[in-house]
Amino acid sequence: MEESRPDDLAFSVVRTSMLSRDDEDALARLFAQTYRDADVDYLRDGLGRLDTIALAHHGGSLVGFALAEGRHLDLPRLGRQVVRLGGLACVAPELRRRGILRTLQERAFLAGPRDAPGLACGRMAHPATYRHLSRLPGAVPRIGVPPTPWQQEVGAAVAAAYGVARFDPETFVCAGRGRPIGHPLLDVEATPDEWALFERIDREKGESLLGMAWVRDVPAGW
């Protein structure tokens, strides 16, 4: 059950290019609070690659953020589509289970193109972070359901948009930097079935799982 939010919780959405050095330092500190051995280079890469960040402040302090970008991409057998790329997201430990993370992600996603709902995507290293996306229409990958050749082609195109050097189209595992991005300090439990999708991920090498789902209007034959 979600707890109530603080009354003075404030949300904003800005371009990553507008962040100051002090802003980036605050993001790095929050990242370090929510990930053990947080790799700040991974955060910086996300800030340079994705153009939108949603922020949450409480009492004048940063307590949450979510990176994202909405782009128009030419996808295999689909043509030009709106693709919403989700990035790193964190919420201060003391404010979890209040729906703040979901609000941040939604605001960051919606800051992009509004001409179509599009394909929502993200890279995850823990089943809990894939839970919401996996429940959307046409989610890929799914437990016990191999991705179709078409889904593999789209997955490869999305992985390329993220700048992933190596992508396994059968498992949807994305190669990392050869070191951990950090270990999320989560107290959220996952079922054995949810963990099954993550069995082949080597988190010590910074690998992650690419997830995709249609916000609505799943293409015929998907």
Secondary structure, DSSP 8 states (H G I E B T S, - for coil): ------TT-EEEEEEGGG--HHHHHHHHHHHHHHEET--HHHHHHHHHH--EEEEEEETTEEEEEEEEEEEEEEETTTEEEEEEEEEEEEE-GGG-SSSHHHHHHHHHHHTS--S---EEEEEESSHHHHHHHHTSTT-BSBTTB---HHHHHHHHHHHHHTT-S-EETTTTEE---SS-S-EE-------HHHHHTTTT--GGGT-EEEEEEESS---TT-
